[in-house]
């Protein structure tokens, strides 16, 4: 019996583990000797950021919630490691499977390797080159000790090979986020505020901002939002506000008639908003993958990305915090001159099946 412990810690993880769990259950139904234990570290604990995703994506209730909750990077890492060590000693596994690049990903990978347990990393090998991003540190550390790497693109494979990994460790499988997107496209839900705000398809923006480089400095945040409002030509801007950002906004007088602050959205509501948006304005990485697959124009307020394919063949463009660059991007967008997106290789909705098939081969199940 291949026993896998799957780690989920934060909102981006939930969308990635859902199809993997479904693929494992499918293999079990066909008589394969494979099973999993789901560990929720509790890194995200707001109901809108956590519980709702489990419900909407049909993810089974976690076998355990480590209930780590908030804290500094070091505090969270230490809590996760301490609690996960106890969990893994009590419930041994053949393999710990981590996804993405959040603190839980790195912390649980370290614990597993110190207990001599194999680690598989889903979405391995992506790099932004920006060491100021905590996620970049998480990726680098995790990949330095991982045994098996499941990658989204050929570039990710090249990054790992250049770091000394072997071809035998690498599996180009595609993007599990897109598995979840495809599976739920016919289940999307119109948000409660849609009619109240008079929203119409392709006539509004969706904005998400949460990275410290954008929201920690008040003047920077004020200038950015003011520019966006000015260039949006009166279209409504829907801004699901991350709890961290909400605290900062309370100190600023950023009130515009067209700027609508809303609560963090569940997956089905949020993807509905993105699918029907005129464009998406963000500093997130994962969202740029979804906009690419739905061919929705996307501006990313960062100077680098760990997902360059979303810019090269996707609908995304990096504009950083350069106001003149942002102005020019809006001019092209408003003139109907935005580029058309293509789907990256193997982003076809079958990535999770490929991952489970490879694991069954690796462990000769």
Residue frames relative to the residue before (quaternion, step in Angstrom):
aa qw qx qy qz dx dy dz
X 1.0000 0.0000 0.0000 0.0000 0.00 0.00 0.00
X 0.2679 -0.7439 0.5926 0.1539 3.58 -0.80 1.03
X 0.1120 -0.8055 0.5814 0.0239 3.56 -0.55 1.22
X 0.0773 -0.8088 0.5827 -0.0187 3.54 -0.65 1.21
X 0.1815 -0.7335 0.6420 0.1300 3.55 -1.02 0.83
X 0.1674 -0.7945 0.5814 0.0531 3.57 -0.68 1.16
X 0.2388 -0.7922 0.5530 0.0979 3.55 -0.86 1.04
X 0.0456 0.7509 -0.6584 0.0230 3.56 -1.02 0.91
X 0.0440 -0.8431 0.5359 0.0044 3.56 -0.75 0.96
X 0.8169 0.0900 0.0111 0.5696 3.55 1.00 -0.85
X 0.7858 -0.4022 0.2193 0.4155 3.50 -1.32 0.48
X 0.6833 0.4787 -0.3313 0.4406 3.69 0.73 -0.85
X 0.6069 0.5811 -0.3545 0.4102 3.60 1.11 -0.61
X 0.6398 0.5812 -0.3410 0.3696 3.56 0.92 -0.92
X 0.6629 0.5071 -0.3008 0.4614 3.56 1.03 -0.82
X 0.6789 0.4972 -0.2808 0.4615 3.57 1.20 -0.55
X 0.7005 0.4588 -0.2909 0.4628 3.60 1.01 -0.69
X 0.5391 0.6603 -0.4065 0.3288 3.61 1.09 -0.61
X 0.7338 0.3954 -0.2747 0.4793 3.66 0.70 -0.89
X 0.5915 0.5620 -0.3764 0.4388 3.61 1.12 -0.52
X 0.6412 0.5070 -0.3152 0.4822 3.58 0.98 -0.85
X 0.6406 0.5212 -0.3279 0.4587 3.60 0.96 -0.82
X 0.6656 0.5010 -0.3008 0.4642 3.59 1.00 -0.83
X 0.6241 0.5194 -0.3366 0.4769 3.59 1.07 -0.71
X 0.6578 0.5074 -0.3056 0.4652 3.57 0.92 -0.90
X 0.6301 0.5301 -0.3276 0.4634 3.57 1.06 -0.73
X 0.6500 0.5043 -0.3111 0.4759 3.58 1.01 -0.84
X 0.6252 0.5361 -0.3287 0.4622 3.59 1.04 -0.80
X 0.6616 0.5219 -0.3072 0.4422 3.57 0.97 -0.87
X 0.6854 0.4481 -0.2707 0.5061 3.56 1.27 -0.42
X 0.6544 -0.5738 0.2896 0.3983 3.56 1.29 0.35
X 0.4543 0.6830 -0.4592 0.3408 3.58 1.23 0.16
X 0.4173 -0.7178 0.5086 0.2279 3.57 -1.01 0.90
X 0.3937 0.6863 -0.4987 0.3539 3.54 0.38 1.29
X 0.0611 0.7882 -0.6095 0.0596 3.56 -1.02 0.81
X 0.2096 -0.7888 0.5677 0.1077 3.56 -1.23 0.40
X 0.1872 -0.7098 0.6620 0.1512 3.50 -1.39 0.34
X 0.2437 -0.7966 0.5426 0.1081 3.56 -0.74 1.08
X 0.0964 -0.7943 0.5998 0.0041 3.54 -0.70 1.18
X 0.1365 -0.7529 0.6415 0.0548 3.56 -0.76 1.13
X 0.3219 -0.7793 0.5000 0.1978 3.59 -0.53 1.10
X 0.4344 -0.7043 0.4635 0.3169 3.59 1.16 -0.49
X 0.3094 0.7794 -0.4976 0.2220 3.59 1.24 0.26
X 0.7235 0.1904 -0.1564 0.6449 3.58 1.15 -0.68
X 0.0439 -0.8511 0.5225 -0.0268 3.56 -0.60 1.09
X 0.4599 0.6355 -0.4719 0.4024 3.61 1.26 0.02
X 0.5513 -0.6473 0.4043 0.3371 3.60 -0.83 0.94
X 0.6754 0.4916 -0.3024 0.4591 3.59 0.97 -0.81
X 0.7011 0.4362 -0.2664 0.4972 3.58 1.19 -0.42
X 0.7910 0.3114 -0.1382 0.5081 3.59 1.16 -0.33
X 0.7814 0.3774 -0.2233 0.4439 3.58 0.18 -1.28
X 0.6306 0.5570 -0.3378 0.4218 3.56 0.95 -0.88
X 0.6513 0.5251 -0.3228 0.4426 3.57 0.98 -0.82
X 0.6258 0.5292 -0.3420 0.4598 3.58 1.00 -0.74
X 0.6700 0.5042 -0.2966 0.4571 3.56 0.97 -0.88
X 0.7239 0.4699 -0.2599 0.4331 3.57 0.76 -1.05
X 0.7568 0.3861 -0.2060 0.4855 3.57 0.98 -0.80
X 0.4478 -0.7269 0.4248 0.3012 3.57 1.30 0.29
X 0.2961 0.7289 -0.5475 0.2850 3.54 0.96 0.92
X 0.4917 -0.6677 0.4600 0.3174 3.62 -0.80 0.93
X 0.6125 -0.5276 0.4296 0.4023 3.54 -1.20 0.50
X 0.5164 -0.6569 0.4359 0.3343 3.64 -0.79 0.89
X 0.5280 -0.6182 0.4780 0.3324 3.56 -1.13 0.64
X 0.7855 -0.0334 0.0205 0.6176 3.54 1.18 -0.57
X 0.1658 -0.7373 0.6436 0.1208 3.56 -1.21 0.63
X 0.3340 -0.7806 0.4974 0.1776 3.56 -0.52 1.18
X 0.2607 -0.8317 0.4640 0.1582 3.58 1.36 -0.17
X 0.1400 0.8280 -0.5255 0.1362 3.55 0.87 0.99
X 0.1045 -0.8419 0.5159 0.1192 3.58 0.97 -0.95
X 0.8044 -0.3796 0.2025 0.4096 3.56 -1.31 -0.28
X 0.2456 0.7387 -0.6067 0.1611 3.50 -1.41 0.19
X 0.6500 -0.4767 0.3853 0.4492 3.56 -1.26 0.03
X 0.7107 -0.4204 0.3248 0.4611 3.57 -1.29 0.16
X 0.6941 0.4773 -0.2807 0.4600 3.58 0.85 -0.95
X 0.6533 0.5223 -0.3151 0.4484 3.58 0.97 -0.86
X 0.6674 0.4933 -0.3040 0.4678 3.56 0.91 -0.91
X 0.6486 0.5259 -0.3205 0.4473 3.57 0.90 -0.91
X 0.6737 0.5016 -0.2949 0.4556 3.56 0.89 -0.95
X 0.6630 0.5068 -0.3068 0.4576 3.59 0.94 -0.89
X 0.6521 0.5135 -0.3157 0.4598 3.56 0.92 -0.91
X 0.6735 0.5055 -0.3026 0.4464 3.58 0.85 -0.95
X 0.6658 0.5100 -0.3055 0.4509 3.56 0.88 -0.91
X 0.7238 0.4415 -0.2506 0.4674 3.56 0.82 -1.01
X 0.6669 0.4929 -0.3206 0.4578 3.60 0.99 -0.74
X 0.5801 0.5679 -0.3844 0.4395 3.60 1.08 -0.57
X 0.6508 0.5040 -0.3072 0.4776 3.58 0.95 -0.88
X 0.6494 0.5301 -0.3013 0.4544 3.58 0.97 -0.91
X 0.7177 0.4573 -0.2667 0.4523 3.59 0.80 -1.00
X 0.6190 0.5226 -0.3429 0.4757 3.59 1.10 -0.60
X 0.6876 0.4751 -0.2771 0.4740 3.58 1.05 -0.75
X 0.7849 0.1716 -0.0714 0.5911 3.58 1.16 -0.66
X 0.1720 -0.8367 0.5121 0.0898 3.61 0.32 1.24
X 0.1145 -0.7821 0.6112 0.0405 3.54 -1.19 0.69
X 0.4887 -0.6259 0.5131 0.3259 3.55 -1.28 0.38
X 0.8016 0.0756 0.0227 0.5927 3.54 1.14 -0.73
X 0.1783 -0.7279 0.6490 0.1310 3.56 -1.11 0.78
X 0.1570 -0.7974 0.5806 0.0494 3.56 -0.72 1.14
X 0.0500 -0.7942 0.6055 -0.0132 3.55 -0.69 1.15
X 0.1956 -0.7869 0.5783 0.0896 3.56 -1.14 0.66
X 0.8374 0.2640 -0.1604 0.4510 3.54 -1.22 0.55
X 0.5397 -0.6503 0.4709 0.2533 3.53 -1.23 -0.55
X 0.3859 0.7201 -0.4980 0.2908 3.60 1.09 0.58
X 0.7333 -0.4238 0.2917 0.4445 3.58 -1.27 0.17
X 0.6331 0.5489 -0.3282 0.4361 3.58 1.00 -0.83
X 0.5930 0.5845 -0.3524 0.4272 3.58 1.09 -0.77
X 0.7184 0.4438 -0.2409 0.4784 3.54 0.77 -1.08
X 0.6842 0.5167 -0.2994 0.4186 3.58 0.78 -1.03
X 0.7001 0.4616 -0.2736 0.4711 3.58 0.90 -0.92
X 0.5983 0.5496 -0.3601 0.4586 3.59 1.11 -0.60
X 0.6484 0.5165 -0.3175 0.4604 3.59 0.95 -0.86
X 0.6527 0.5174 -0.3125 0.4568 3.58 0.90 -0.93
X 0.6626 0.5190 -0.3127 0.4402 3.57 0.86 -0.96
X 0.6926 0.4783 -0.2961 0.4514 3.59 0.80 -0.94
X 0.6521 0.5049 -0.3271 0.4613 3.61 1.02 -0.70
X 0.6881 0.4067 -0.2744 0.5346 3.57 1.27 -0.37
X 0.4999 -0.7016 0.3880 0.3275 3.58 1.33 0.41
X 0.4407 0.6480 -0.4826 0.3911 3.56 1.02 0.88
X 0.5225 -0.6397 0.4657 0.3176 3.60 -0.98 0.84
X 0.1668 -0.7689 0.6104 0.0917 3.55 -1.20 0.67
X 0.0985 -0.7478 0.6538 0.0605 3.54 -1.07 0.87
X 0.1615 -0.7936 0.5829 0.0654 3.57 -0.90 0.97
X 0.1963 -0.7682 0.6034 0.0847 3.55 -0.68 1.17
X 0.7734 0.1762 -0.2306 0.5636 3.55 -0.78 1.17
X 0.2514 0.7951 -0.5027 0.2280 3.54 1.07 0.81
X 0.8034 0.4020 -0.2334 0.3722 3.52 -1.36 0.29
X 0.5470 0.5995 -0.4355 0.3895 3.62 1.15 -0.08
X 0.0481 -0.8084 0.5861 -0.0252 3.57 -1.02 0.84
X 0.2746 -0.7420 0.5888 0.1656 3.54 -1.13 0.76
X 0.3860 -0.7176 0.4856 0.3167 3.57 1.14 -0.63
X 0.6140 0.5470 -0.3290 0.4642 3.57 1.32 0.02
X 0.2031 -0.8248 0.5200 0.0897 3.57 -0.17 1.27
X 0.5295 0.6034 -0.4263 0.4169 3.59 1.24 0.07
X 0.6164 0.5313 -0.3423 0.4697 3.58 1.26 -0.31
X 0.4642 -0.6793 0.4841 0.2978 3.63 -0.72 0.97
X 0.6243 0.5646 -0.3411 0.4185 3.58 1.06 -0.77
X 0.6263 0.5398 -0.3494 0.4408 3.59 1.05 -0.67
X 0.6207 0.5160 -0.3306 0.4891 3.57 1.06 -0.76
X 0.6424 0.5328 -0.3217 0.4471 3.58 0.93 -0.90
X 0.6558 0.5151 -0.3116 0.4556 3.59 0.94 -0.89
X 0.6939 0.5004 -0.2835 0.4333 3.54 0.81 -1.04
X 0.6697 0.4920 -0.2978 0.4698 3.56 0.92 -0.91
X 0.6539 0.5208 -0.3116 0.4517 3.57 0.88 -0.95
X 0.7156 0.4569 -0.2644 0.4575 3.58 0.80 -0.99
X 0.5958 0.5822 -0.3719 0.4095 3.60 1.13 -0.46
X 0.7865 0.3017 -0.1552 0.5160 3.62 1.15 -0.51
X 0.4791 0.6912 -0.4264 0.3331 3.59 1.29 -0.08
X 0.4141 -0.7073 0.5230 0.2338 3.56 -1.20 0.62
X 0.8081 0.1009 -0.0112 0.5802 3.58 0.92 -0.96
X 0.1809 -0.8166 0.5472 0.0317 3.53 -0.82 1.11
X 0.1088 -0.7750 0.6212 0.0411 3.56 -0.73 1.11
X 0.1146 -0.8628 0.4921 -0.0152 3.53 -0.35 1.32
X 0.4723 -0.6922 0.4892 0.2419 3.53 -1.28 0.58
X 0.8140 0.1062 -0.0161 0.5708 3.60 1.11 -0.65
X 0.6435 -0.5091 0.4059 0.4025 3.56 -1.32 0.28
X 0.6065 0.5609 -0.3552 0.4375 3.59 1.07 -0.69
X 0.6201 0.5306 -0.3446 0.4640 3.60 1.01 -0.74
X 0.6278 0.5244 -0.3315 0.4700 3.59 1.01 -0.78
X 0.6517 0.5167 -0.3134 0.4583 3.58 0.95 -0.89
X 0.6274 0.5363 -0.3380 0.4522 3.59 0.98 -0.82
X 0.6928 0.4787 -0.2755 0.4637 3.57 0.93 -0.90
X 0.6331 0.5170 -0.3293 0.4727 3.59 1.00 -0.77
X 0.6565 0.5153 -0.3016 0.4610 3.59 1.01 -0.83
X 0.6800 0.4652 -0.2859 0.4893 3.58 1.22 -0.46
X 0.6730 -0.5391 0.2827 0.4201 3.59 1.27 0.17
X 0.4780 0.6554 -0.4573 0.3646 3.60 1.23 0.12
X 0.4211 -0.7125 0.5047 0.2457 3.58 -1.21 0.46
X 0.6587 -0.5128 0.3789 0.3995 3.55 -1.24 0.49
X 0.6417 0.5630 -0.3190 0.4117 3.57 1.04 -0.83
X 0.6693 0.4996 -0.2942 0.4646 3.59 1.20 -0.48
X 0.6992 0.5077 -0.2403 0.4423 3.57 1.23 -0.52
X 0.0292 -0.7855 0.6179 -0.0216 3.53 -1.02 0.91
X 0.2025 -0.7709 0.5965 0.0941 3.56 -0.43 1.25
X 0.0265 0.8564 -0.5076 0.0908 3.56 -0.20 1.30
X 0.5738 -0.5646 0.4082 0.4305 3.60 1.16 -0.44
X 0.6201 -0.5861 0.4260 0.3008 3.53 -1.34 -0.28
X 0.3581 -0.7635 0.4968 0.2050 3.60 -0.48 1.18
X 0.5531 0.6020 -0.3980 0.4162 3.61 1.15 -0.50
X 0.6695 0.4964 -0.2980 0.4654 3.55 1.05 -0.76
X 0.5356 0.5849 -0.4024 0.4572 3.60 1.18 -0.46
X 0.6871 0.4793 -0.2721 0.4734 3.56 0.88 -1.01
X 0.6296 0.5391 -0.3331 0.4495 3.58 0.98 -0.83
X 0.6924 0.4812 -0.2863 0.4550 3.59 0.79 -1.02
X 0.6647 0.5359 -0.3046 0.4221 3.55 0.95 -0.91
X 0.7850 0.3650 -0.1599 0.4744 3.56 1.09 -0.72
X 0.3812 0.7627 -0.4679 0.2325 3.60 1.22 0.04
X 0.7308 0.3933 -0.2495 0.4990 3.60 1.04 -0.64
X 0.6385 0.5083 -0.3285 0.4755 3.59 1.29 0.24
X 0.3922 0.7572 -0.4619 0.2438 3.59 1.26 -0.05
X 0.2211 -0.7957 0.5580 0.0818 3.54 -1.09 0.80
X 0.4598 -0.6610 0.5260 0.2738 3.52 -1.03 0.87
X 0.4557 -0.6949 0.4733 0.2924 3.65 -0.75 0.94
X 0.6457 -0.5510 0.3726 0.3750 3.56 -1.18 0.60
X 0.7136 0.4714 -0.2657 0.4449 3.59 1.02 -0.76
X 0.3909 0.7573 -0.4628 0.2437 3.64 1.25 -0.17
X 0.7413 0.4056 -0.2308 0.4825 3.58 0.67 -1.10
X 0.6159 0.5693 -0.3392 0.4260 3.58 1.01 -0.80
X 0.7379 0.3866 -0.2135 0.5104 3.57 1.03 -0.84
X 0.4291 -0.7321 0.4391 0.2950 3.59 1.29 -0.03
X 0.2488 0.8037 -0.5071 0.1869 3.57 1.06 0.71
X 0.0976 -0.7691 0.6299 0.0465 3.53 -1.18 0.70
X 0.6173 -0.5821 0.3815 0.3668 3.56 -1.07 0.77
X 0.8572 0.0994 -0.1314 0.4880 3.55 -1.05 0.99
X 0.6356 0.5256 -0.3375 0.4537 3.58 1.16 0.53
X 0.7227 0.3424 -0.2372 0.5515 3.61 1.22 0.38
X 0.4021 -0.6805 0.5557 0.2578 3.53 -1.37 0.27
X 0.2028 -0.6981 0.6595 0.1913 3.54 -1.33 0.39
X 0.0625 -0.8062 0.5883 0.0025 3.58 -0.85 0.98
X 0.0312 0.7644 -0.6440 -0.0005 3.56 -1.05 0.78
X 0.0485 0.7793 -0.6218 0.0616 3.57 -0.89 0.97
X 0.1722 0.8032 -0.5609 0.1029 3.57 -0.83 0.91
X 0.5549 0.6341 -0.4084 0.3511 3.62 1.16 -0.34
X 0.6015 -0.6021 0.3885 0.3531 3.58 -0.97 0.86
X 0.6275 0.5590 -0.3478 0.4156 3.61 0.99 -0.75
X 0.7297 0.4012 -0.2342 0.5017 3.59 1.17 -0.47
X 0.8167 0.3227 -0.1378 0.4581 3.59 0.87 -0.88
X 0.5915 0.6089 -0.3795 0.3680 3.62 1.15 -0.28
X 0.7304 0.3659 -0.2212 0.5327 3.59 1.09 -0.63
X 0.4509 -0.7520 0.4094 0.2521 3.57 -0.42 1.24
X 0.6754 0.4925 -0.3126 0.4512 3.59 0.86 -0.88
X 0.6231 0.5425 -0.3279 0.4581 3.56 1.06 -0.81
X 0.6753 0.4892 -0.2868 0.4715 3.58 0.93 -0.94
X 0.6405 0.5295 -0.3157 0.4580 3.57 1.00 -0.85
X 0.6698 0.4995 -0.2972 0.4620 3.59 0.88 -0.95
X 0.6617 0.5245 -0.3085 0.4380 3.57 0.93 -0.91
X 0.7065 0.4508 -0.2731 0.4723 3.57 0.78 -1.02
X 0.6276 0.5361 -0.3418 0.4494 3.61 0.99 -0.75
X 0.6519 0.5084 -0.3084 0.4706 3.58 1.00 -0.83
X 0.6414 0.5262 -0.3197 0.4577 3.57 0.96 -0.88
X 0.6586 0.5037 -0.3104 0.4650 3.58 0.89 -0.93
X 0.6610 0.5240 -0.3071 0.4407 3.58 0.91 -0.93
X 0.7535 0.4154 -0.2079 0.4653 3.60 0.93 -0.92
X 0.5910 0.6330 -0.3534 0.3537 3.60 1.22 -0.25
X 0.3758 -0.7844 0.4347 0.2335 3.57 1.36 0.15
X 0.7367 -0.4646 0.2289 0.4347 3.55 0.96 0.91
X 0.4765 0.6649 -0.4547 0.3524 3.59 1.22 -0.07
X 0.5439 -0.6037 0.4581 0.3603 3.61 -1.05 0.66
X 0.1794 -0.7504 0.6274 0.1049 3.55 -1.17 0.72
X 0.1747 -0.7912 0.5817 0.0712 3.56 -0.55 1.21
X 0.0570 -0.8265 0.5580 -0.0483 3.56 -0.53 1.24
X 0.1474 -0.7589 0.6298 0.0752 3.63 -0.18 1.23
X 0.2287 -0.8358 0.4921 0.0836 3.53 -0.41 1.26
X 0.4054 -0.6939 0.5578 0.2073 3.51 -0.78 1.16
X 0.6033 -0.5925 0.3798 0.3751 3.64 -0.94 0.80
X 0.6385 0.5387 -0.3251 0.4432 3.57 1.03 -0.83
X 0.6902 0.4788 -0.2731 0.4689 3.57 0.95 -0.91
X 0.5942 0.6017 -0.3603 0.3939 3.57 1.04 -0.78
X 0.6346 0.5336 -0.3266 0.4538 3.58 0.98 -0.82
X 0.6725 0.4991 -0.2944 0.4604 3.56 0.97 -0.87
X 0.6627 0.5325 -0.3064 0.4283 3.56 0.98 -0.86
X 0.5710 0.6132 -0.3745 0.3971 3.57 1.16 -0.56
X 0.6900 0.4780 -0.2731 0.4699 3.56 1.18 -0.55
X 0.6987 0.4487 -0.2519 0.4971 3.57 1.29 -0.20
X 0.3810 -0.7124 0.5400 0.2361 3.56 -1.13 0.60
X 0.2290 0.7861 -0.5312 0.2177 3.56 0.60 1.19
X 0.2835 0.7610 -0.5221 0.2606 3.54 0.47 1.24
X 0.0866 0.7734 -0.6164 0.1202 3.53 -0.56 1.24
X 0.5925 -0.6100 0.3911 0.3520 3.58 -1.01 0.80
X 0.7351 0.4282 -0.2367 0.4693 3.60 1.00 -0.77
X 0.6306 0.5243 -0.3315 0.4664 3.60 1.27 -0.22
X 0.0626 -0.8293 0.5546 -0.0275 3.56 -0.47 1.23
X 0.2245 -0.7639 0.5945 0.1118 3.55 -0.58 1.20
X 0.0042 0.7961 -0.6045 0.0261 3.59 -0.78 1.01
X 0.6294 -0.5321 0.4091 0.3917 3.55 -1.28 0.33
X 0.6238 -0.4932 0.4182 0.4391 3.62 -1.20 0.34
X 0.3307 -0.7886 0.4995 0.1390 3.55 -0.87 1.00
X 0.5233 -0.5869 0.5120 0.3458 3.54 -1.23 0.51
X 0.7095 -0.4820 0.3023 0.4157 3.58 -1.23 0.39
X 0.7087 0.4814 -0.2828 0.4313 3.59 0.73 -1.02
X 0.6472 0.4931 -0.3109 0.4912 3.59 1.08 -0.68
X 0.6824 0.5136 -0.2958 0.4279 3.55 0.89 -0.96
X 0.6691 0.4783 -0.3073 0.4787 3.59 0.91 -0.85
X 0.5723 0.5625 -0.3741 0.4649 3.61 1.12 -0.61
X 0.6613 0.5114 -0.3008 0.4590 3.57 0.93 -0.94
X 0.6719 0.4952 -0.2999 0.4619 3.59 0.90 -0.92
X 0.6550 0.5433 -0.3123 0.4222 3.57 0.84 -0.99
X 0.7749 0.3624 -0.1718 0.4886 3.57 0.98 -0.86
X 0.4788 0.6976 -0.4222 0.3252 3.59 1.28 0.00
X 0.5358 -0.5694 0.5161 0.3497 3.54 -1.29 0.46
X 0.7533 -0.1843 0.1360 0.6166 3.55 1.10 -0.82
X 0.3296 -0.7179 0.5808 0.1967 3.53 -1.33 0.39
X 0.1524 -0.7652 0.6238 0.0455 3.55 -1.01 0.96
X 0.1711 0.8349 -0.4862 0.1930 3.59 -0.37 1.15
X 0.2043 -0.7200 0.6246 0.2229 3.53 -1.37 0.01
X 0.4430 0.6796 -0.4465 0.3775 3.56 1.30 0.44
X 0.4330 -0.6765 0.5253 0.2809 3.55 -1.25 0.45
X 0.6863 0.5225 -0.2914 0.4136 3.56 0.80 -1.06
X 0.6252 0.5555 -0.3445 0.4265 3.58 0.98 -0.80
X 0.6281 0.5522 -0.3456 0.4257 3.60 1.04 -0.69
X 0.5935 0.5427 -0.3656 0.4686 3.59 1.20 -0.44
X 0.6795 0.4912 -0.2874 0.4630 3.57 0.95 -0.87
X 0.6442 0.5006 -0.3309 0.4743 3.59 0.99 -0.76
X 0.6089 0.5532 -0.3463 0.4508 3.58 1.06 -0.71
X 0.7054 0.4656 -0.2735 0.4591 3.58 0.83 -0.95
X 0.7303 0.3848 -0.2332 0.5141 3.60 1.16 -0.54
X 0.3899 -0.7570 0.4422 0.2818 3.57 1.37 0.10
X 0.3651 0.6938 -0.5174 0.3431 3.54 0.92 1.03
X 0.4974 -0.6585 0.4628 0.3236 3.65 -0.76 0.93
X 0.0226 -0.8123 0.5814 -0.0413 3.58 -0.94 0.92
X 0.1195 -0.7541 0.6421 0.0690 3.56 -1.00 0.94
X 0.1482 -0.7932 0.5863 0.0710 3.55 -0.86 0.96
X 0.2937 -0.7788 0.5378 0.1343 3.54 -0.69 1.17
X 0.4939 0.5751 -0.4756 0.4462 3.51 0.56 1.30
X 0.4661 -0.6784 0.4944 0.2795 3.56 -1.25 0.45
X 0.7797 0.1742 -0.1063 0.5919 3.58 1.23 -0.24
X 0.1095 -0.7832 0.6067 0.0814 3.55 -1.27 0.36
X 0.4021 -0.6933 0.5493 0.2366 3.52 -1.17 0.70
X 0.6957 0.3970 -0.2486 0.5446 3.55 1.35 0.02
X 0.0386 -0.8597 0.5089 0.0198 3.62 0.64 1.08
X 0.5580 0.6164 -0.3939 0.3920 3.59 1.17 -0.50
X 0.6158 0.5533 -0.3556 0.4339 3.60 1.14 -0.56
X 0.6735 0.4430 -0.2862 0.5180 3.58 1.26 -0.38
X 0.6805 0.5219 -0.2911 0.4239 3.57 0.97 -0.91
X 0.8162 0.0714 -0.0367 0.5722 3.60 0.89 -0.87
X 0.6150 0.5668 -0.3355 0.4335 3.57 1.30 -0.10
X 0.6580 -0.5347 0.3838 0.3658 3.54 -1.35 -0.24
X 0.5441 0.6588 -0.3624 0.3723 3.56 1.32 0.05
X 0.0278 -0.7705 0.6355 0.0404 3.55 -1.25 0.54
X 0.3700 -0.7148 0.5521 0.2174 3.56 -0.96 0.93
X 0.0401 -0.8098 0.5853 0.0082 3.58 -0.82 1.00
X 0.3608 -0.7610 0.4755 0.2543 3.59 1.27 -0.10
X 0.6192 -0.5015 0.4092 0.4446 3.54 -1.01 -0.88
X 0.3944 0.7220 -0.4627 0.3303 3.56 1.30 0.34
X 0.3842 -0.7660 0.4650 0.2222 3.58 -0.33 1.27
X 0.6512 0.5090 -0.3354 0.4521 3.63 0.95 -0.77
X 0.6409 0.5142 -0.3169 0.4738 3.58 1.05 -0.74
X 0.6328 0.5185 -0.3165 0.4801 3.57 1.06 -0.81
X 0.6293 0.5423 -0.3306 0.4480 3.60 0.96 -0.86
X 0.6834 0.4926 -0.2869 0.4561 3.59 0.86 -0.99
X 0.6344 0.5273 -0.3305 0.4584 3.57 1.04 -0.79
X 0.6526 0.5004 -0.3104 0.4769 3.59 0.97 -0.83
X 0.6204 0.5465 -0.3487 0.4413 3.59 1.01 -0.76
X 0.6627 0.4892 -0.3014 0.4803 3.60 0.95 -0.85
X 0.6460 0.5312 -0.3129 0.4500 3.55 0.98 -0.89
X 0.7082 0.4628 -0.2630 0.4637 3.57 0.82 -1.00
X 0.6670 0.4804 -0.2956 0.4867 3.58 1.22 -0.45
X 0.4980 -0.6787 0.4113 0.3496 3.58 1.29 0.04
X 0.5148 0.6715 -0.3869 0.3665 3.57 1.21 0.53
X 0.3667 0.7420 -0.4950 0.2646 3.61 1.17 0.40
X 0.5579 -0.6343 0.4266 0.3232 3.58 -1.09 0.71
X 0.4300 -0.6708 0.5459 0.2591 3.54 -1.28 0.50
X 0.3829 -0.7572 0.4931 0.1923 3.57 -0.99 0.85
X 0.1873 -0.7264 0.6462 0.1405 3.51 -1.36 0.45
X 0.5082 -0.6431 0.4772 0.3170 3.59 -1.20 0.46
X 0.4425 -0.6835 0.5088 0.2796 3.61 -0.86 0.88
X 0.6825 -0.5084 0.3587 0.3835 3.55 -1.28 0.51
X 0.8606 0.1015 -0.1379 0.4797 3.55 -0.98 1.06
X 0.4862 0.5966 -0.4814 0.4194 3.60 1.17 0.37
X 0.2853 0.8174 -0.4243 0.2657 3.52 0.65 1.23
X 0.6110 -0.5829 0.3497 0.4057 3.59 1.25 0.12
X 0.6939 0.4719 -0.2691 0.4726 3.60 1.27 0.03
X 0.3072 0.7982 -0.4718 0.2143 3.57 1.28 0.31
X 0.6673 0.5220 -0.3134 0.4289 3.60 0.86 -0.93
X 0.6185 0.5342 -0.3413 0.4643 3.56 1.05 -0.73
X 0.6534 0.5109 -0.3142 0.4619 3.58 0.98 -0.83
X 0.6268 0.5393 -0.3377 0.4497 3.59 1.01 -0.80
X 0.6934 0.4676 -0.2835 0.4691 3.59 0.79 -0.99
X 0.6195 0.5386 -0.3463 0.4540 3.61 0.99 -0.74
X 0.6695 0.4920 -0.3000 0.4687 3.59 0.94 -0.87
X 0.6431 0.5141 -0.3316 0.4606 3.61 0.99 -0.75
X 0.6381 0.5260 -0.3268 0.4576 3.57 0.98 -0.78
X 0.6470 0.4959 -0.3107 0.4889 3.58 1.08 -0.70
X 0.6562 0.5367 -0.3146 0.4271 3.58 0.87 -0.96
X 0.7798 0.3110 -0.1547 0.5209 3.56 0.94 -0.89
X 0.4163 -0.7607 0.4277 0.2553 3.54 1.34 0.39
X 0.2668 0.7689 -0.5231 0.2530 3.54 0.92 1.02
